[in-house]
Amino acid sequence: MTGAGAGTDLAACRIDAVDVHAFEVPTDGPDGKEEDGTLQWDSTTLVLVRAHAAGRTGLGYTYGDVSVASFVESELADTVRGQDIGSPAALWHLMGRQIRNAGRPGVGAMAVSAVDVALWDLKARLLELPLIHLLPAWHDRVPVYGSGGFTNYPLDRLTDQLSGWVEQGIPRVKLKTSRDPEGDPRRLTAVRTAIGDEPELFTDANGALGRKEAQYWARRFHDEWDVRWLEEPVSSADLDGLRMLRQGSPGRLEIAAGEYAYTTRDFVNLVEGPAVDCLQADVTRCGGITGVLEAAGLAAAHHLDLSAHCAPAVSAHAFCAVRRLRHLEYFHDHVRIERLLFDGTLSPDGGALRPDTSRPGLGLDVKWPDAERYRVYGAQTA
């Protein structure tokens, strides 16, 4: 791409302002609720950060409690305001130092993630480049798997959702399990019948099982329904349990975790041993795009693939820069919310998301009139 941005002197571009917004979107599950193995929820909150410099605006976001928005304003906005935009990674390090005592994992890491994504998006927009062309990209697309299949879905909705993804050309799909383990065989049989033998079938227990239970169900999942992926069979904090299950997992069934890795050390804990067959990272939790790049290097050094957890509109760009890329979780809630709030979202083509290289940055624009009805934090934007 060419244009005014081609000659931009980034060293002269200072961040003028940072503003923060949050939008709470109700779920569309049965009776307004969705469930997995360990949690029930009735809404999802997207925290949006915008960074401004030289007449351009970059955006980033995370999914979490509205408290993430106030954390950004109280701890991070002044930290990056007035800094030059040339090196988002250097500002990532600065933000990490700033929140040392405020709390780095959890809400702190999610706040940094949203700001980091906004800074990368802003830099790309100033240069009039799609973000994928600013990053050290190894790929031009990211394979996806359809993800939803909540434990409170009736069988018809469960099978319609997963078979619908297969009909769209997505060759791998995932359902939630383990809230009621004894009811899972009926659900798995219905899904396997609906999607046929060819698509890969994934499951996610969300840490609901004990070690012995997880061993039992891993064997049954593999032997009876040809499940290839068992995510968080036990809590991701149970590293010894994950290692035990990985070492004893049957056939081609892989153990996965990493969506709750907030710091580089969290990823180190998972790859040492290792505790997983495939590592996961969430760009909206692990420190943004800069954090993903760190996790990608760590995964490659340990000969592990890295899978993207959710947030498809950002992950489609960020994970093109992951050498040992596996795939991206095309999660029902996030797909729906991003389409509600943004113009420029991507749809799978041939089972993959391909960044739009005709648009600068992430290629996203906020649909403010649509977003306002969901606002729970921040000032209305004209």
N, C-alpha and C positions, 0 to 999 in steps of 0.2 A: 504494500500500500504506500502511496505517496501523498503528500499534502503539507499543510503548515507544520504539522508535528515533526516532519523529517528533519527540520533544522532546530528543533527545540533544545535549548541549553538547560538540561535538567538541573545543573548545579545552581542555576539562578531561580529555579522554581521552588518556592517555599510553600509549605502547607498553610493555607490561610485560615482554614476553619475545619472543624469536625462536628457533625451533628448526628444525633442518635435517635432512633425510633424503634418501637416495638409493636407488633401486630399479633393478636391472639385469634387464631382461626379454629372454630369448632370442628370436630371430626365429623365424618359422614358415616360412622359405623352404626350398628344396630342400637336403637334408643340413644343415639348420640355418643356412643362409647366405643372404644377399641381396647382390646386386651392382648397381652402376651403371657409368657410363663410366670412373670413376677409383678406385672404392673397393669393397672387400668387407667385410662385417661379419656378426657372428653374434649380436649383442645390441644393445640400445639402453638407455641409462641416463637415467632421469628424476630430476632433482634437485628435491626438494620443499622449499619454505620456508613456514613458518607464523608469522604475526605475531599477537600477542595483546594485547588492550586491553579494559578494562571488561567482562570476561567473555565477549567475543566473539573469534573466531579467523578470520583471513583467510588464504587460501592462494594461493601462486603457484608456478610451476615453470618449468624449462627442460630441454632435452635436451642432454646433453653428457657429458664425462668426470666421474667422481666427484670430481675435483679442484675442480670448481665448488662442491661442498658445503663443502669445507674453506676455500675462498676466502670464501664467505659468512660462515662463523663467524669467520675470522681478521680480516677487513677490514670487514664491513658490519653484523654483528649488534649490536655495541656502538655503532656510529654512529647507528643508528635507535632503539635502546633508550632509553626515557626521553623521546623526542620526542613532540610531539602529532601526531595522525593527520589533522588537518584539511587538510593540503596535501601529498599524495603527490608532487606535482611539485617542491616545495621540498626534500623529502627525496631525491628523485632527483638534484637538483643537489648536495646535500650528499654523497651517495654518490659521485658522479662526482669531486668534489674529493678525497675520501678515498682513492680508488684511483689517483690520478694517477701515483704512483711504483711502485705494485704491478703496474700493467698494465691499461690501460683497454680496448683492443680484445680480442676473443676471450673468454677465460675471465672476465675482469673484467666485460665487458659482459653476459655471460650471467648472472653472479651478480647484477648490478644488476637485470637484467630480472626474475629470479625474485622478488627482494625487492619491486620496484616493483609487480608484479602482486599480490603478497600484500597490500601496503598499500592499493591501490585496492579489493581485495576486502574487506579489513577495514573500510575507511571505508563502503562500501556496506552491509555487514552491520550496522554500528553504526546506520546510518540506516534500516535495514530496507528498502532499495531494491535491486532488481535492478541489476547494474552498468550495464547499458545506459541506465538512467534517471539515473544519476549522470554519465554522459559526455555530451558535446555531440553527441548522435546525429543523423545524417542519414537513417538507414535503420532498418528493423525486422527485417531479415534480410540474410544474406550468401549470394549465389550460390556454389556450390561446383563444383569439378571433381574427378573421381575420379583418384587418383594412386597409382601402384605400378608394375606392369609391369616388374619388375626384369629385368636382362639375363640372369640365370641361370634364369628361369622357362622351363619347357618350353612349347611353343606352346599346348597345351590349357589350362594354367593361366593363361597370359597372356591368351588370348582369353576364357576364362570370367570372369576378374576384370574386364576392361574392359567386356565386354558386360553383366555383372551390374550395373555401375553405371548403364549406359544403361537397363536394365530397371527400375531403381529411380527413373527419372525424372531422372537427372543427364545433362544434354545435352552434356557435354564431358569428355574423359578423356585421361590422359597416360601414356606409357610411357617408360622409360629407354632410351637408345640409345648408340651410338658406342663401346662396349667392343670390339665386333667389327663395324666399319662394313659390311663386305661381307656380313654376315649379317642386317643390318637390313632390307633389302628383303623378305625372306621373312617377318620378324616383322611389318612394317608392312602387308603385303598380307593376312596372316592377321587382323590386328586390324581393318583397314578392312572386310574381308569379314564379320567377326563383328558389327561394330556398325552396319553400313550406311552410307549416304551422308550422312545428316542430322547426326549428332552431330559436334561439333568434335573434331579429333584434335590433341593436343599432344605434343611430344617434349622430352626433357631430356637433354643430352649431358654435364652435370656437368663442363664444362670440358675434355672429352677430346680435342677436335680442334684442329688448327692452323688458321690463318686461311684458307689456300687450301682445305684439306679442308672446313672449315665452309662456305665459299662453294659448293663443289660439292654438298654434301649439303643445304644449304638449298634450292637449286634443285630437286634431285630430290624432297626431302620435299614441297615445294609442288606441283610439277607432276604427280607420280605418285600421291600419297596425300592431297592437299588438306590438308596439315598447316598449321595456323594459328599455331602458337606454337613457337618454338625457344628453349629456355631454356639459358643458359650454353653456347653453342656453343663458345666458347673460355673460358679462365679469366676469372672476373669481375675479376681484377686486370689483365687486358689491355684497358684502356679504349680504346686506339686500335683494337684488333681488333674490339671490340664496335661502335664507331662505324662502322668500315668495313663490317661486316656489316649493321648497321641501314640504312645509306645504300643498300646494294645488295641488300637483301632483296627477293625477288620477291613480287608481288601482295599478298595479305592476310597473308602470314607475318610474324609479329611477333617481334622479338628481346627477350628478357626476362632480367633479372638483378636482384640485390639481396638475396638470402637471406643473404649473408655481409656485409652492411653492419652494422657494429657501432656506428658513431658517425655523428653528423649529417654530418660531412665525407665519410664514405663515400657517403652518399646524394647529396651535392652533386656528387661526382666522376661519378656515374652520370647525373645529370640535366643536367649541363653538356655541351653538344654537340648533342643528348643522345646517350648511349651505348645507350639502350634505347627501345623503343616503349612498354613497360609496365614500371613499376618494381615490384619486390617488396620486402616487409619481413617479417621474422620477429619477432613480439612477444616471443619467448623469447631473442632475441639482440640486438636493436637498442635495448635499454634499457626493455623492458616497454611498458606502455600509454602512459606518458609519451613514450617514444621513438617509438611509432607515431604519436602526435598530431603530433610534430615532422615526421616523414617525410610525413605526410598534407598538412600545410601546404606543404611544399616541393614535393611532387608537383603539388598544385593550382596553385601559382604558376608551374610550368613546363608546365602544360596536359597533364599525364600522369596516367593512371590508376594506382592502387596496388592490387597483388594481395597477398593474405595468404599467407605461407608457413607451412603446417602448423599444429600445435598447435590443432586446431579448437575445443576446449572453451573456450580463452581468446579465440581470434581471433574467434569468433562474436559476442562482446560488443564487443571492442576495435575491430573494423573497421566496425561500424555507425556509428562516429564518424569515418569517412573519407568526405569528400564525394565524391571521385572514386574510388569503390570499383569495382574490376573483379570480383574473385572471391576464393575461398579454396581453397587446396590441401587437399583431403580425403584426407590421406596414409594409406595402409594401416597403416603401423607405428604412427603416433600414434593413429589411431582405435582400433586394437586395444589399445594400452597404456592409453589413457585409460579405456576400458571396463573393463579389468581392475582398475584402481586406484581409480576414482572412481564414486560414484553421482551421477546428475544429468547425465550426458553427453547430447548432442543427436544426433538422427538427421535426415538430410536429408528435407525435405518439399517436393515440387515443385522439386527441384534446388537447394534453399537450406537453410541452417541459421537457425532463428529462436530467439533467446535466450528462455529460459523466464522470463517476468516474474512468475511466481507464487513464485519462490524468490529470496532475497536474494543479493547479490553475484554471483559466477559461477554459483551454484546447485550447486556441487560439494561432496561430502563424501567423505573418504578411506575406502575399504573396507579398514580396517587388517588384519583377519584374512587377506584375500586378498593384501594388499601384503607382509606379513611374509616370505613365502617368497622374495621377490626383494630383500630388504634387503641393501645393501652399505655403508651409512653411517648413523650416527645411532642413537639409543636407541629401543627399542621403546616404543610408545605404548599405554597401556591402552585 
